[in-house]
Amino acid sequence: NVIYKMGICELEVLDIINENFKFPQIKTGIFNIEMNLDKVSYMSSFGVKLWIEWCRSLPPETKLMLKNARPPIINNINMVDGFLPRNSVVESLYAPFISEDGESDKNILLYIGKDYKEDGTWTLPEVKGDDGQVLSEDFFPDKYFRFLKNS
């Protein structure tokens, strides 16, 4: 789903990213892309390859702004060299939290400037399950936010 507004391309990815995914060709003269990744629950290795090829096809001055990035995206940003182009920012991301007994879990949306900063620092919110039990992060923050030190 692609919408152009005032020199910005708003791109919503509505499915998993695999060998069948087709990245859109961005109109000439568009240098700001806001990509909503809220519905991306999975990315295959071939999808990673297609992602990198698409990012490399963008003009170098293009700013890619990722919104609602789920753990599969964040994990690839952290593991795959070149996954996130230089002129990019992760504006918001989901972080997984889980109860001590493993019975309750939640993905919480975190925002740049509020929950994490481009300088590599973060402050995680207190998260409670539906039963009021405090949930712990189901990730290692220093590894999950590693991409901040590389941007």
Solvent accessible surface area in square Angstrom, and as a share of the most:
residue,aa,sasa,rsa
1,N,98,0.50
2,V,52,0.30
3,I,82,0.42
4,Y,68,0.26
5,K,108,0.46
6,M,191,0.85
7,G,43,0.42
8,I,52,0.26
9,C,0,0.00
10,E,53,0.24
11,L,8,0.04
12,E,48,0.22
13,V,2,0.01
14,L,95,0.47
15,D,85,0.44
16,I,59,0.30
17,I,0,0.00
18,N,24,0.12
19,E,95,0.43
20,N,109,0.56
21,F,36,0.15
22,K,165,0.70
23,F,33,0.14
24,P,29,0.18
25,Q,173,0.77
26,I,25,0.13
27,K,119,0.50
28,T,142,0.82
29,G,48,0.47
30,I,19,0.10
31,F,78,0.32
32,N,54,0.28
33,I,0,0.00
34,E,37,0.17
35,M,0,0.00
36,N,44,0.23
37,L,0,0.00
38,D,40,0.21
39,K,108,0.46
40,V,0,0.00
41,S,78,0.50
42,Y,117,0.45
43,M,15,0.07
44,S,17,0.11
45,S,99,0.64
46,F,90,0.38
47,G,0,0.00
48,V,18,0.10
49,K,104,0.44
50,L,37,0.18
51,W,0,0.00
52,I,21,0.11
53,E,83,0.37
54,W,19,0.07
55,C,11,0.06
56,R,184,0.67
57,S,83,0.54
58,L,20,0.10
59,P,56,0.35
60,P,125,0.79
61,E,94,0.42
62,T,7,0.04
63,K,79,0.33
64,L,1,0.01
65,M,19,0.08
66,L,0,0.00
67,K,62,0.26
68,N,27,0.14
69,A,0,0.00
70,R,53,0.19
71,P,27,0.17
72,P,35,0.22
73,I,0,0.00
74,I,0,0.00
75,N,67,0.34
76,N,16,0.08
77,I,15,0.08
78,N,11,0.05
79,M,143,0.64
80,V,43,0.25
81,D,142,0.74
82,G,42,0.40
83,F,0,0.00
84,L,34,0.17
85,P,35,0.22
86,R,235,0.86
87,N,67,0.35
88,S,12,0.08
89,V,20,0.11
90,V,3,0.02
91,E,47,0.21
92,S,5,0.03
93,L,0,0.00
94,Y,30,0.11
95,A,0,0.00
96,P,27,0.17
97,F,4,0.02
98,I,52,0.26
99,S,3,0.02
100,E,168,0.76
101,D,91,0.47
102,G,44,0.42
103,E,149,0.67
104,S,26,0.17
105,D,102,0.53
106,K,70,0.29
107,N,73,0.37
108,I,43,0.22
109,L,48,0.24
110,L,1,0.00
111,Y,100,0.38
112,I,47,0.24
113,G,53,0.51
114,K,145,0.61
115,D,9,0.05
116,Y,0,0.00
117,K,95,0.40
118,E,106,0.47
119,D,105,0.55
120,G,6,0.06
121,T,74,0.43
122,W,79,0.28
123,T,100,0.58
124,L,43,0.21
125,P,53,0.33
126,E,128,0.57
127,V,8,0.05
128,K,98,0.42
129,G,6,0.06
130,D,140,0.73
131,D,104,0.54
132,G,42,0.41
133,Q,66,0.29
134,V,81,0.47
135,L,7,0.03
136,S,66,0.42
137,E,71,0.32
138,D,76,0.40
139,F,28,0.11
140,F,147,0.61
141,P,25,0.16
142,D,79,0.41
143,K,129,0.55
144,Y,11,0.04
145,F,0,0.00
146,R,111,0.41
147,F,9,0.04
148,L,7,0.04
149,K,125,0.53
150,N,106,0.54
151,S,85,0.55
